[in-house]
């Protein structure tokens, strides 16, 4: 297998000999399919109002079927909390669109240009705010053995990284996107806590740029075939540059994905989606979770028995709802 290794210095002293901590997913494709169908029907019948409850049920299923050391994760978010956030998110998006709506009513080209500028400027500011809020809510509502996850990032700091980065990405024709992505991951992952465990991201924009550059060039030259290598290299680099910190010691998370198995995995997923006209989406999601969980190894030196509760609860789901409506994924 070709594996990209992070070039980091870790304190690996006194690492016990017991097996690495492994994740596993216990949910079935049929159960997930049933949830998606019910969610879709109720969302249509209620003209979209059921969406927050659908989102909460989906997250509860995925988190609740993820297991580590014989204990499952729990998502404590509720549909009502997400509904309140959903209404706030709609109000925010309507306010951003209000000038364009007025321009359509009075048929004003000038007002339409102003409205478009206001909308996209507001959206550029809204995205990091939504990411910040979504991370705070999603992680605060996730526990393992009653120990909460948490996000300690600053909304202002995330905006400072995102807005100049997105402008530079536009000015450079997308070239700066590798550095923007790395800076965002470094900040976000560096502010995630799991009790008294801290996470770090050690990737850099230069290395990610060459992965992306080769993906574009060789992807075109190979008529898309190289994209399997590109995605495999990208995922290996991303995960292999995450480390876990406890009691001042840092240990790497490991991922081993070979090109052969990844190629077969993606081809099977493709045919499942195509031949079932999308009905196999639930099974593909479950297959994907199983595929990566089986190949991720958490540091064996981490002592899960001495986890301490350090994070607080957070009930505002507005950011998470905005992320869902804008189809932006986090962590």
Secondary structure, DSSP 8 states (H G I E B T S, - for coil): ------------TT--SS--EEEEE---HHHHHHHHHHHHHHHHHTTTTTHHHHHHHHHHHHHHTEEETTEEEEE---HHHHHHHHHHHHHHHHHHHHHHHHHHHHT-HHHHHHHHHHHHHHHHHHHHHHHHHHHHHHHHTEEETTEEEEE---HHHHHHHHHHHHHHHHHTTTTTHHHHHHHHHHHHHHTEEETTEEEEE---HHHHHHHHHHHHHHHHHTTTTTHHHHHHHHHHHHHHTEEEEETTEEEE-EE---HHHHHHHHHHHHHHHHHTTTTTHHHHHHHHHHHHHTTEEE-TT--GGG-----------HHHHHHHHTT----
